Amino acid sequence: MTCNAAVLSLPYALGTTVETIPFSSGFLKTDPQKAAFWREKLLMMRLKDRPMRIGLVWAGAPHAEVQAAEG
C-alpha cells in the first residue's frame, strides 16, 4: 500500500496537538555500543587538541523530475 501526503498535512493526519509536542518519550534512539564508541573517539580528539568538525547531511528528492524542477 502506498500513501502520499503533503508534509504540512502530516501533523493533522497524525493527530498532533500542542500537548504532544515534544513527544515525552523521545523519538530518536541510539545504539549504546555506537554511542560509547563515538563518545570515546570524540574525547580522544579533544585530548589531542584537534578541532572537532561535526556536520549533519540531509538529502532528499532523488527523483529526476524533482531535481529538474530545482535547476
Phi and psi restraints in degrees (value plus and minus 20) as a CYANA .aco file:
   2 THR   PHI    -136.2   -96.2
   2 THR   PSI     121.0   161.0
   3 CYS   PHI    -156.1  -116.1
   3 CYS   PSI     112.4   152.4
   4 ASN   PHI    -133.9   -93.9
   4 ASN   PSI     118.6   158.6
   5 ALA   PHI    -168.7  -128.7
   5 ALA   PSI     122.1   162.1
   6 ALA   PHI     -88.8   -48.8
   6 ALA   PSI     119.6   159.6
   7 VAL   PHI     -75.2   -35.2
   7 VAL   PSI     -61.7   -21.7
   8 LEU   PHI     -92.8   -52.8
   8 LEU   PSI     -29.0    11.0
   9 SER   PHI    -110.4   -70.4
   9 SER   PSI     -33.6     6.4
  10 LEU   PHI     -81.5   -41.5
  10 LEU   PSI     -63.1   -23.1
  11 PRO   PHI     -75.9   -35.9
  11 PRO   PSI     -62.4   -22.4
  12 TYR   PHI     -86.2   -46.2
  12 TYR   PSI     -66.9   -26.9
  13 ALA   PHI     -83.3   -43.3
  13 ALA   PSI     -52.3   -12.3
  14 LEU   PHI    -112.6   -72.6
  14 LEU   PSI     -21.0    19.0
  15 GLY   PHI      54.0    94.0
  15 GLY   PSI       9.0    49.0
  16 THR   PHI     -89.5   -49.5
  16 THR   PSI     115.6   155.6
  17 THR   PHI    -149.7  -109.7
  17 THR   PSI     150.8   190.8
  18 VAL   PHI     -79.3   -39.3
  18 VAL   PSI     -54.5   -14.5
  19 GLU   PHI     -89.7   -49.7
  19 GLU   PSI     -43.1    -3.1
  20 THR   PHI    -116.3   -76.3
  20 THR   PSI     -14.0    26.0
  21 ILE   PHI    -133.6   -93.6
  21 ILE   PSI     107.7   147.7
  22 PRO   PHI     -93.1   -53.1
  22 PRO   PSI     138.5   178.5
  23 PHE   PHI     -84.5   -44.5
  23 PHE   PSI     101.5   141.5
  24 SER   PHI     -80.3   -40.3
  24 SER   PSI     -52.3   -12.3
  25 SER   PHI    -117.0   -77.0
  25 SER   PSI     -12.9    27.1
  26 GLY   PHI      57.4    97.4
  26 GLY   PSI     148.7   188.7
  27 PHE   PHI    -153.3  -113.3
  27 PHE   PSI     -31.0     9.0
  28 LEU   PHI    -122.8   -82.8
  28 LEU   PSI     114.5   154.5
  29 LYS   PHI    -141.9  -101.9
  29 LYS   PSI     125.0   165.0
  30 THR   PHI    -134.0   -94.0
  30 THR   PSI     133.0   173.0
  31 ASP   PHI    -100.2   -60.2
  31 ASP   PSI     100.0   140.0
  32 PRO   PHI     -75.8   -35.8
  32 PRO   PSI     -56.3   -16.3
  33 GLN   PHI     -88.2   -48.2
  33 GLN   PSI     -61.2   -21.2
  34 LYS   PHI     -88.2   -48.2
  34 LYS   PSI     -58.5   -18.5
  35 ALA   PHI     -82.9   -42.9
  35 ALA   PSI     -61.7   -21.7
  36 ALA   PHI     -85.4   -45.4
  36 ALA   PSI     -60.3   -20.3
  37 PHE   PHI     -79.0   -39.0
  37 PHE   PSI     -69.3   -29.3
  38 TRP   PHI     -92.0   -52.0
  38 TRP   PSI     -52.0   -12.0
  39 ARG   PHI     -80.2   -40.2
  39 ARG   PSI     -65.9   -25.9
  40 GLU   PHI     -86.5   -46.5
  40 GLU   PSI     -63.8   -23.8
  41 LYS   PHI     -82.5   -42.5
  41 LYS   PSI     -64.2   -24.2
  42 LEU   PHI     -88.2   -48.2
  42 LEU   PSI     -55.0   -15.0
  43 LEU   PHI     -83.5   -43.5
  43 LEU   PSI     -62.3   -22.3
  44 MET   PHI     -83.9   -43.9
  44 MET   PSI     -59.9   -19.9
  45 MET   PHI     -83.1   -43.1
  45 MET   PSI     -60.2   -20.2
  46 ARG   PHI     -86.0   -46.0
  46 ARG   PSI     -59.7   -19.7
  47 LEU   PHI     -89.0   -49.0
  47 LEU   PSI     -48.5    -8.5
  48 LYS   PHI    -102.8   -62.8
  48 LYS   PSI     -17.4    22.6
  49 ASP   PHI      41.0    81.0
  49 ASP   PSI      14.4    54.4
  50 ARG   PHI    -115.7   -75.7
  50 ARG   PSI     123.2   163.2
  51 PRO   PHI     -87.8   -47.8
  51 PRO   PSI     120.4   160.4
  52 MET   PHI    -112.2   -72.2
  52 MET   PSI     106.4   146.4
  53 ARG   PHI    -141.3  -101.3
  53 ARG   PSI      86.2   126.2
  54 ILE   PHI    -139.3   -99.3
  54 ILE   PSI     111.2   151.2
  55 GLY   PHI    -153.5  -113.5
  55 GLY   PSI     144.0   184.0
  56 LEU   PHI    -146.9  -106.9
  56 LEU   PSI     109.4   149.4
  57 VAL   PHI    -137.4   -97.4
  57 VAL   PSI     109.3   149.3
  58 TRP   PHI    -146.7  -106.7
  58 TRP   PSI     102.7   142.7
  59 ALA   PHI    -142.7  -102.7
  59 ALA   PSI     132.3   172.3
  60 GLY   PHI    -180.3  -140.3
  60 GLY   PSI    -197.2  -157.2
  61 ALA   PHI      33.6    73.6
  61 ALA   PSI      40.4    80.4
  62 PRO   PHI     -97.8   -57.8
  62 PRO   PSI     -15.3    24.7
  63 HIS   PHI    -101.8   -61.8
  63 HIS   PSI     114.4   154.4
  64 ALA   PHI     -77.8   -37.8
  64 ALA   PSI     -60.1   -20.1
  65 GLU   PHI     -86.2   -46.2
  65 GLU   PSI     -50.5   -10.5
  66 VAL   PHI     -95.3   -55.3
  66 VAL   PSI     -62.3   -22.3
  67 GLN   PHI     -83.5   -43.5
  67 GLN   PSI     -58.0   -18.0
  68 ALA   PHI     -85.0   -45.0
  68 ALA   PSI     -54.4   -14.4
  69 ALA   PHI     -90.4   -50.4
  69 ALA   PSI     -46.5    -6.5
  70 GLU   PHI     -94.9   -54.9
  70 GLU   PSI     -54.6   -14.6
